[in-house]
């Protein structure tokens, strides 16, 4: 699990939002799942990008998935699974 400094969070969301987060969840932990997008939409975007010439390695980096996950998505879409 990667920990993100409060300074980086503040730079991303702003001081006011950071203070609200700290006020609403004092001492709590926040987990931000990397797959917050609709998976079907994401998978369609991956297949479309692959069909338009993007490499498996580029897709892996762009979507934050392993190359084997990219292959699985491509194959599943290919057979409409």
C-alpha positions in Angstrom: 0.0 0.0 0.0 1.3 3.4 -0.9 1.0 6.2 1.5 0.5 9.7 0.2 1.7 12.8 2.2 -0.8 15.4 3.3 1.1 17.9 1.3 0.5 16.0 -1.9 -3.2 15.6 -1.1 -3.5 19.3 -0.4 -1.8 20.1 -3.7 -4.3 17.9 -5.5 -7.6 18.8 -3.8 -6.8 22.1 -2.1 -6.5 23.3 1.5 -10.3 23.6 2.1 -11.0 20.1 1.0 -8.1 18.7 2.9 -9.3 20.4 6.1 -12.8 19.0 5.6 -11.4 15.5 5.1 -9.4 15.8 8.3 -12.3 17.2 10.2 -14.8 14.6 9.0 -12.5 11.6 9.4 -10.1 12.4 12.3 -7.5 9.7 12.8 -9.2 7.5 10.2 -7.7 5.7 7.2 -8.8 6.4 3.7 -8.3 3.8 1.0 -8.6 5.0 -2.6 -9.2 2.0 -4.8 -7.6 2.5 -8.2 -10.5 0.9 -10.1 -13.2 3.5 -9.4 -14.3 3.7 -13.0 -16.9 1.5 -14.6 -15.0 -1.6 -15.6 -17.1 -2.3 -18.7 -16.3 1.3 -19.9 -12.7 0.9 -19.0 -12.4 -2.4 -20.8 -14.0 -1.0 -23.9 -11.5 1.9 -23.8 -8.6 -0.6 -23.4 -9.7 -2.7 -26.4 -10.4 0.4 -28.5 -6.9 1.8 -27.7 -5.3 -1.6 -28.5 -7.2 -1.8 -31.8 -5.9 1.7 -32.6 -2.3 0.6 -32.2 -1.5 1.2 -28.5 0.9 -1.5 -27.2 0.2 -3.8 -24.2 2.9 -2.1 -22.3 1.5 1.4 -23.0 -2.0 0.2 -22.0 -0.6 -1.3 -18.8 1.0 2.0 -17.8 -2.0 4.1 -18.9 -4.6 2.1 -17.0 -2.4 1.0 -14.0 -3.0 -2.7 -14.8 -0.6 -5.6 -15.4 0.1 -6.8 -18.9 -1.6 -10.1 -18.1 -4.7 -8.2 -17.0 -4.6 -6.3 -20.3 -4.4 -9.6 -22.2 -7.3 -11.0 -20.1 -9.5 -8.0 -21.0 -8.6 -8.2 -24.7 -9.4 -11.9 -24.8 -12.6 -11.5 -22.9 -13.8 -8.7 -25.1 -12.8 -10.7 -28.2 -15.1 -13.5 -27.3 -17.7 -11.2 -25.7 -17.3 -12.8 -22.3 
